[in-house]
């Protein structure tokens, strides 16, 4: 595909933040939020950017949405340079940001969405139809005439989600759109995202998330990013295939005081993560040879631990992430063999 046919393209995109306050020795510590990022997102693609908090995901979206200028490098959205012609870029895009508290508190949900529809020049009849449809989707139909300041944080996030899809944008940026939502609502919104893409094959979505299962479920391709660098970019299936030669086990162990010490001197363990759950320790262990599980079980016995369950499982994006950056999301630190 030629450059002109790409929805989003970046070349060497870098953003450095320089805090105003000086440290003890009078120096300002620079923070590199994006480090020479190169991406190419095709038209009609649901492209995911996956990484932990602070990885640079939101900074990337803000630059692409013309809300933040890059320090160096270039970016194009809908074929338009975001720095040279931001107003033209904005004609093609919309954005939803998780945790965002946008909206005017004195207006109702319906009035807020109507106002945004008029900012984009939508026809009156089409705007009313879309508002009604989207409020049904996000479960706010019974709150259409409720003033924004009476809504909970979760309800405001639902309204923001509806606002993002309201204008039927050519390119939509979803920055952790299910952040803070309950499980059922998040599942409903993910289903709508996928359905919207199926019904609009010429549209493009760039989704940032730190939920591995969300990226796996929704995205055509995924870029894994950490500390501002893109570590890998491919389809979820292709990324997981990179671990097919390894054996992955999940163990639940009781009475295990020091999970890290368990693997000292045990050969064949490539990586592991651990987390305390429901009064026990859950271990995810990646082995170069599945026969090494015998040594792991012996280590548990010597440490006085009690094995509650053991299962061999297929690789996940979480496993890919741990292999690339040496740690998981929301779990203990990993260790390399």
N, C-alpha and C positions, 0 to 999 in steps of 0.2 A: 504494500500500500504506500502511495506517495505521501509526502509530507502534507500536501494540500488536503488530503482525505482524512487526516487525523483530527479527532476532536480536541485532543490535548497533547501538547508536546513541550518538553523542557530540555534545555541543554545547559549543563553545568550550573544548575540553579542553586544558589547559595544565599543563606540569610544568616547574618551575624548580628547578635544583639550586644550593644555596649552599654552596660549600666551606668547611670549618671554618678552614683556614689562610688567613691574610691575606697579601696581596701587599705589595710594598715600601712603598707609601704607606699601609698599614693598611686597605686596602679589600678586601672579598671580591668576587671576580669571579663574577657569576651566570652560569650556563649554562642557556639555554632549550632544553630537550630536546624539548618539544612546544609549539607556538605556536598556540593557538585552533583546534584541529583539529575539524572537523565531518565526521562520516561516518555513513552509513546502510547497513547490510548486511542484505539480505533473507534470510529463512529459505530454506534450500536452496541458498544461493550459496557458491561457492568464491571468496572475495574475497582479492585479493593486495595487499600493501603493499610497494612496490618502492622501494629506495633504497640508497645507499652505506652503509658502516659509519659509525655516528655520526649517521645521519639522524633517529633517534628511533623506529625500528621496535620495538626491544625495550622501550623505555619505554612505548610504546603498549600492547603486549601485557601487560606487567606490571600496568598500571593496570586493563585489562579483566579480567585474571585475579585481581584483588584482592590482588596482591603489592606494590603501590605505590599510595600515595594521590596524587590529582591536587592541584596547587597551586590551580587554579581550574577552572571548568567542570564539566560533569557527563557521566556515562557510564552507559548501561544495557546489561545483558547478559541475554538471555531476558526482557526487560521489567522487570528488577530493577535498581535503582540500586546500583552497585558500592560506593559509599561508605556508603550507609545500611544495606544488608543483604548484606554480603560472604558470609556463610555460606550464604545462599540461592542466590547466584550460583554458588558452588562445587558445588552439587548438579547443575548443568547442564553443567559444562565439564570439559575435561581439557587438558593442555598438553604439548608436546614442544619442547625448546629445544636447538638445535644446539650441540655442544661441552659440553653438560651432563654432569656426572659423578655423577649421582644413583645410588642403590642402596647397599646395605650389603655391603661387601667380603667379609665372612665368609659371606654367603649365596650360594647358587648363582643362576644366571639364573632358573631355574624358581621357586625359592623367593622371589626378589625380586618377580617378577610375581604370584605367588600372594598375597604379602603386600599388594601394592597392590590386588589384586582384592577382598580382604577389607575394606580401608579403605573401599571403595565399596559394600560389602554385596552383592557378586555371589554368586549361588548356586554351590555347589561344582562341580556338573557342568558348568555353563556356563563357569565360570572355567577349568577344566581344558581344555575343548574350545577355548576362545579362545586360551589360552596356546599350545597345540600348533599351532594354525592360524597364529598370528602368528609363531612361531619359524620355521616353514617359510618364511613370506613373506620374512622378513629374513635368512634363511640362517644361523640360529643353532640349528637343531634338534639338531645334533651337539654343541652347547655347553650344552645345557639344564642339565646337572649340573656345569658349571664354575663355580667361585667367581668373584665379580665382580672381585676383585683380580688375577685371572689374565687378564682380558680386555684387549685393546688398546683405545685410545681409540675407534677406529672400531666395534669390537664393542659397546662400551658405548652408543654412539650408536644402534646398531641396536636394542639392548634398550630404550632410551628411546622409540624410535619405536613398538615393540610395546606398551609401557606406555600410550602415548597413545591408541591405538585399542582397547586391551583392554576398556575400560568402555563402548564404543559410545556416546560422549558426544553430547549434543544439539548442543553447540558445542565445536569443537576448535580450539585455538590452536597453530599450527605456526610456531615461531620459527626460521627458517633450518634446517629439519630435515635437509637433506642436506649441511650444512657439514662439510667434512673427509672425506666419504665418497668412495670410488673411483667412477669413472664408471658402471660396470655396476650397482653397488649403488644409486647415486642414481637411475638409470633405473628400476630395479625398484621403488623406493619411490614414485617419481612415478606409475608405472602403478598401484600399489596405491591411492594417494590418489584418483586419478581414478575407479577402479573402485568404491571405497568410497562415493564421492559418488553415482555412478550407481545403486548398490544401496540407497542411503539418501537419497532425494530430500528428506526432511524435515530432514536434518542440515545444519549450517553449518560451514565451515572458514574461518578467517582465517589466511592464510599470509603470513609476512614473508620476504623474500629479497632478495639483491642480485645474483642470477643472472637476467639478463633473459630468457634462453630458458626458464627454469623458470616464470616468471610468464606468459610467452606461451603455453606448452604447457598449463598447468593452469587458469589463472584465468578465471572468467566476467567479472569486472571487476577493474580494477587502479587503485589510488591511488598516484601517484608522489609521494614525500615526500623533502624535503631540508631539512636544518637545522631540523627540527621543523615545517615547513609543508607542507601538501598543495598540490601545484602543479597536479595534474590528476587526474581520476577518470572512467574510462569503460571500455568493453570494449577489449581489446588491438587488435582490428580498427579500432575507431573512432579510437583514439589514433594508429594508424599512418596512417589516412586523412588526418590533418591534414598529412601530409608529401607527399601524392600529387602536389602541384604542383611539387615539387622533384625534381631528378635527383641520384641518389646513386651515386657511383663508389668502387670499392675498387682501389687501386693498390699494387703491390709494387715498390719501387725500391731498387736497390743504389747504393752509393757516394754517399749523400746525407748531407752533414755536418750541415746545419741545416734540418730540415723546416719550422720556423716561418717562416724567411726566404723559403721558396719561394713563399709566397702574398702577400708584400708587393707591393702595386701591381697585383695581379691582380683585376680586377673580376668580379663574378658569383659569387664564393665566399661562401656564407652561413656555413658552419661547416666545421670539419675536426677530426679527431683523428689522432694518429699513435702508433705503438708499434713498438719494435724486436722483430723476430721472425725467428729462423733466419738471422741475419746480414744482414738487410736491414730496410728501414723499410716498414711497412704503413700506408697512408694511407686514411682514409675521408673523402671530400670530398662535401659537400652543396652543390649548385649551383642557382642560381635559374633557369638556362637550361642545358640539356645542352651547348649549343655552347661554353660557357665551358671545357669540358674541353680545348679546343685551346690556350687560354692557359695552362692548368695544365701540359700536356705541354711547351709551350715553356719554361715556367719550370724544369721538371726538366732539360731539355736545357741551358739556360744555367747551371744550378747544377752541371753535370757529373755528374748522376745517370744511372743506367741503368735504364730501365723494363723490369721483368721480366714483369709481367702487369697487365691492366686489365680490370675487369668492371663492368657496370652492375647494380645490385641493387635489390631491393625494400626499402622502409623497414622498420626493426625498432624494437622498444621502446627499444633503445639510442639510436637516432637521435632518438626522441621525447625521451628523457631529456636528451641533449646539447642539443637545442633549448631545453629548459626551463631547464636549470641551467648551461649553458655548458661542461660537461665530461662525459666518459664515465666508465665504471667500469673501473678497471684499465688505463687508457690515458693517453696524454699529454693535456695541456691543450688544450681547444678554443679556437678564436678566432672571433669574429663579424666579419662583413664590415662 
